[in-house]
Amino acid sequence: MQPELQSTDSARYARTIEASKRIRWDIDRDVIRGRNFDFSDSFLPDGLSLADELAFLDPAQRRLFGQVQGRTYANMFALVERFIGAMMLEQSRDHRLGDQIALEAMVRVTDEELKHQELFRRIERLVAEGMPDGYRFDVPANDVAAFVLGKCDWAVLALTCHIELFSQAHYRASIAPADGLSPLFKDIFLFHWKEESQHAIVDELEWTRVDRKLASDAERDAAVADLIALVQGVDGILQAQAAADAGYFLRIAQIPDADPRAEAVCKTLLKAYRWQYIVSGAMQPRFQHQLAGLVSAAQLQRIQAALEPLAYAVPDRSEAVHAMTH
């Protein structure tokens, strides 16, 4: 790394350490605080759940629709943070005998990701106490992590940056300003957002650092192919979970499978999940700027073409899209 780049990067790593120390929080003392969920409250707001696109839902069904998705939302973060923490631990090896500030920043990210996994496991247990039996989230976290970490570092860091940027956008644009949400659910993602804000900076630094190691256009082409494969893998998880969540919701809401409303529920759930976990992140200006700075025009076009089949998964409400992507 060139000396001037190392100095600039080291200063940015240092700022994430300072912020990490300042905002450090504890699961029990700061987040849960002895509380349980009140199921008369909503969990995930309409800007994410897309419940407002199903006009036939009554208020109780609409609330349930957001609660089911909110439960999966927490579980999805527990899932992805398994490989994010492992990836950051792997990348920290490059700093072991080098920039100790960068090393500390990455060790802190890894520690915080482990804490986040425990937070979301706790949340699943709390939610399970108050919701009917039959919910399933049986995606094997270690198998997913092995698949993801089997791709090149460039692609894994790109996916990680994408995730940690959309998690911030969701909180700022949709969760924080929403009325009627569970106070506990809001606090979970407030504290999560505080640390993810620093993680995204480290993601960008590490992604750029790894990009400098690519020696040829062929290597970058292969990295782009890996990123596309990762997005397709995420979409496969979303399709399976949307089907499971739709079946769970329809049973509790007492909507028969043969009812035309059931098909609308299934389609809207998949649309919501594609919006939440892929499209909203791909539309983030900060992610687009970072990606465009690391790939050629042709490579960027390949990525955009791979995302095109998912482009329909944008909420019908233009204000929701504007808030999420600006």
C-alpha positions in Angstrom: 0.0 0.0 0.0 1.3 3.5 -0.8 2.3 5.5 2.3 -0.2 8.2 1.7 -3.0 5.7 1.3 -1.9 3.8 4.4 -2.0 7.1 6.4 -5.4 8.1 5.1 -6.9 4.6 5.7 -5.3 4.3 9.1 -7.0 7.6 10.1 -10.4 6.2 9.0 -9.9 3.0 10.9 -9.0 5.1 13.9 -12.3 7.0 13.7 -14.2 3.7 13.7 -12.4 2.7 16.9 -13.2 5.9 18.6 -16.9 5.6 17.7 -16.9 2.0 18.7 -15.7 2.9 22.2 -18.1 5.8 22.5 -21.3 3.9 21.5 -20.5 0.5 23.0 -23.7 -1.2 24.3 -24.7 -4.3 26.2 -27.6 -6.6 25.2 -29.3 -6.7 28.6 -28.4 -3.4 30.1 -29.1 -1.2 27.0 -31.3 -3.1 24.6 -33.6 -5.7 26.1 -33.8 -4.2 29.6 -36.0 -7.0 31.0 -38.7 -6.3 28.3 -40.8 -8.7 26.3 -42.6 -8.1 23.0 -46.2 -6.7 23.0 -48.0 -8.3 20.1 -50.5 -5.5 19.9 -47.6 -3.6 18.4 -46.3 -3.8 14.8 -42.7 -4.9 14.1 -41.6 -4.2 10.6 -43.0 -1.0 9.0 -44.9 -1.0 5.8 -42.0 0.6 3.9 -40.2 -2.7 4.4 -43.0 -5.3 4.8 -45.1 -3.9 1.9 -48.2 -4.8 3.9 -49.9 -1.7 2.4 -49.8 -3.4 -1.0 -52.3 -6.0 0.3 -55.4 -3.8 0.7 -57.6 -6.8 1.7 -55.7 -7.4 5.0 -57.6 -6.3 8.1 -55.7 -4.4 10.8 -54.9 -7.5 12.8 -53.7 -9.4 9.6 -51.6 -6.4 8.5 -50.0 -6.3 12.0 -49.3 -10.1 11.8 -47.8 -9.7 8.3 -45.3 -7.3 9.7 -44.6 -9.4 12.8 -43.8 -12.5 10.8 -41.5 -10.5 8.6 -39.9 -8.8 11.6 -39.1 -12.2 13.1 -37.4 -13.3 9.9 -35.7 -9.9 9.6 -33.9 -10.5 12.9 -33.1 -14.1 11.9 -31.7 -13.0 8.6 -29.3 -10.7 10.3 -28.2 -13.5 12.7 -27.6 -15.6 9.6 -25.5 -13.1 7.6 -23.5 -12.0 10.6 -22.1 -15.5 10.9 -20.1 -15.1 7.7 -19.5 -11.4 8.1 -17.7 -12.0 11.5 -15.7 -14.9 10.1 -14.7 -12.8 7.0 -13.5 -9.9 9.1 -11.5 -12.2 11.3 -9.9 -13.7 8.2 -9.1 -10.2 6.8 -7.6 -9.1 10.0 -4.7 -11.5 9.5 -3.4 -9.2 6.8 -2.9 -6.5 9.5 -1.4 -8.7 12.2 2.2 -7.5 11.7 1.2 -4.2 10.0 -1.2 -1.4 10.8 -2.2 -2.1 14.4 -4.9 0.5 14.2 -6.6 -1.4 11.3 -6.1 -4.6 13.3 -7.9 -3.2 16.3 -10.7 -1.8 14.2 -11.3 -5.2 12.6 -11.1 -7.1 15.9 -13.8 -4.7 17.2 -16.0 -5.4 14.2 -15.7 -9.1 14.7 -16.5 -8.8 18.4 -19.5 -6.7 17.7 -20.8 -9.1 15.0 -20.6 -11.9 17.6 -22.6 -9.8 20.0 -25.2 -9.1 17.2 -25.6 -12.8 16.6 -26.3 -13.4 20.3 -28.8 -10.4 20.3 -30.8 -11.9 17.4 -30.8 -15.4 18.9 -32.2 -13.8 22.1 -34.8 -11.9 20.0 -35.9 -15.1 18.3 -36.5 -16.8 21.7 -38.5 -13.8 22.9 -40.7 -13.6 19.8 -41.2 -17.4 19.9 -42.8 -17.0 23.3 -45.6 -14.9 22.0 -46.3 -16.2 18.4 -48.1 -19.4 17.4 -46.1 -22.6 16.8 -45.2 -23.5 13.2 -42.8 -20.7 12.2 -39.7 -22.0 10.5 -36.3 -20.5 9.9 -34.1 -23.5 9.3 -31.5 -22.0 7.0 -28.2 -23.7 8.1 -26.0 -20.8 9.1 -22.7 -22.7 8.9 -23.5 -24.1 5.4 -24.4 -20.6 4.2 -21.2 -19.2 5.7 -19.2 -22.0 4.0 -20.8 -21.2 0.6 -20.2 -17.5 1.0 -16.6 -17.8 2.2 -15.9 -20.1 -0.6 -16.1 -17.1 -3.0 -13.2 -14.7 -3.4 -12.6 -12.0 -0.8 -13.6 -9.2 -3.2 -17.1 -10.6 -3.7 -17.6 -11.4 0.0 -16.6 -7.9 1.0 -18.9 -6.4 -1.7 -21.8 -8.4 -0.4 -21.0 -7.5 3.2 -20.8 -3.8 2.4 -24.1 -4.0 0.6 -25.7 -5.7 3.7 -24.4 -3.2 6.2 -25.3 -0.2 4.1 -28.9 -1.4 3.6 -29.3 -2.2 7.3 -28.5 1.5 8.0 -30.9 2.7 5.3 -33.7 0.6 6.6 -33.3 2.0 10.1 -33.0 5.6 9.2 -35.7 5.7 6.5 -38.2 3.2 7.7 -37.9 1.9 11.2 -36.9 5.0 13.1 -39.7 7.3 11.8 -42.5 4.7 11.9 -45.3 5.1 14.3 -46.9 2.2 16.2 -43.8 -0.1 16.1 -42.8 -2.2 19.1 -40.5 0.0 21.3 -38.3 -3.1 21.9 -38.1 -3.8 18.1 -37.2 -0.2 17.5 -34.5 -0.3 20.1 -32.9 -3.5 18.8 -32.3 -1.8 15.4 -31.3 1.5 16.9 -28.4 -0.1 18.7 -27.7 -2.4 15.8 -27.5 0.7 13.5 -25.1 2.5 15.8 -22.5 -0.2 15.3 -23.3 -1.1 11.7 -22.5 2.5 10.8 -18.9 1.9 11.7 -18.8 -1.5 10.2 -19.7 -0.2 6.8 -16.7 2.1 6.8 -14.4 -0.8 7.6 -16.1 -2.8 4.8 -15.4 0.0 2.3 -11.7 0.2 3.4 -11.2 -3.6 3.2 -13.0 -3.9 -0.1 -10.8 -1.2 -1.6 -7.7 -2.8 -0.1 -8.5 -6.2 -1.5 -9.4 -4.7 -4.9 -5.8 -3.3 -5.1 -4.5 -6.9 -5.0 -6.4 -7.9 -8.2 -3.7 -8.2 -10.8 -5.7 -8.4 -14.0 -9.0 -7.8 -15.7 -9.6 -11.6 -15.6 -9.3 -11.6 -11.8 -11.8 -8.8 -11.5 -14.1 -10.6 -14.0 -14.0 -13.7 -11.8 -14.7 -11.5 -8.7 -17.7 -10.0 -10.4 -18.9 -13.5 -11.3 -18.6 -14.5 -7.7 -20.6 -11.5 -6.5 -23.4 -12.4 -8.9 -23.3 -16.0 -7.7 -23.6 -14.7 -4.1 -26.6 -12.5 -4.9 -28.3 -15.5 -6.7 -27.6 -17.6 -3.6 -29.2 -15.0 -1.3 -32.2 -14.9 -3.6 -32.5 -18.7 -3.3 -32.7 -18.3 0.5 -35.3 -15.6 0.1 -37.5 -17.6 -2.1 -37.5 -20.5 0.3 -38.1 -18.3 3.4 -40.8 -16.3 1.7 -42.7 -19.6 0.9 -42.3 -20.8 4.5 -43.4 -17.4 6.0 -46.4 -17.2 3.6 -47.6 -20.6 4.7 -47.2 -19.7 8.4 -49.0 -16.3 7.9 -51.9 -17.8 5.8 -52.5 -20.5 8.4 -52.7 -18.0 11.3 -54.7 -15.5 9.3 -57.1 -18.3 8.2 -56.8 -17.6 4.5 -57.2 -20.8 2.6 -54.5 -21.8 0.1 -57.1 -21.8 -2.7 -58.2 -18.3 -2.0 -56.9 -15.8 -4.6 -55.7 -13.7 -1.7 -53.2 -16.4 -0.8 -51.3 -16.0 -4.1 -51.1 -12.3 -3.5 -49.7 -12.8 -0.1 -47.0 -15.2 -1.5 -46.0 -12.8 -4.2 -45.9 -9.8 -2.0 -43.8 -11.6 0.6 -41.2 -12.6 -1.9 -41.3 -9.0 -3.4 -40.8 -7.6 0.1 -37.8 -9.9 0.9 -36.2 -9.1 -2.5 -36.7 -5.4 -1.7 -35.3 -5.7 1.8 -32.3 -7.9 1.2 -31.2 -7.2 -2.3 -32.8 -4.3 -4.2 -32.8 -1.7 -1.5 -29.1 -2.2 -1.0 -28.2 -2.2 -4.7 -30.0 1.1 -5.0 -28.0 2.7 -2.2 -26.0 5.6 -3.8 -23.1 4.9 -1.4 -22.9 1.3 -2.6 -23.3 2.2 -6.2 -20.5 4.8 -5.9 -18.1 2.3 -4.3 -18.9 -0.4 -6.8 -18.6 1.8 -9.8 -15.2 2.9 -8.6 -13.9 -0.7 -8.6 -15.3 -2.2 -11.8 -15.3 -1.4 -15.5 -18.4 -0.2 -17.3 -18.8 -3.7 -18.9 -18.4 -5.4 -15.5 -21.0 -3.0 -13.9 -23.4 -3.8 -16.8 -23.0 -7.5 -16.0 -24.0 -6.9 -12.4 -26.9 -4.7 -13.4 -28.1 -7.3 -15.9 -28.0 -10.0 -13.2 -30.1 -7.7 -10.9 -32.6 -6.8 -13.6 -35.1 -9.7 -12.9 -35.4 -8.4 -9.4 -36.0 -4.8 -10.3 -39.8 -5.3 -10.0 -39.3 -5.6 -6.2 -39.5 -1.9 -5.6 -42.4 -0.7 -3.4 -45.4 0.9 -5.1 -45.0 3.9 -2.9 -42.5 6.3 -4.5 -41.9 8.1 -1.2 -40.7 4.9 0.4 -38.2 4.3 -2.4 -37.0 8.0 -2.2 -36.4 7.8 1.6 -34.5 4.5 1.3 -32.2 5.5 -1.5 -31.3 9.1 -0.7 
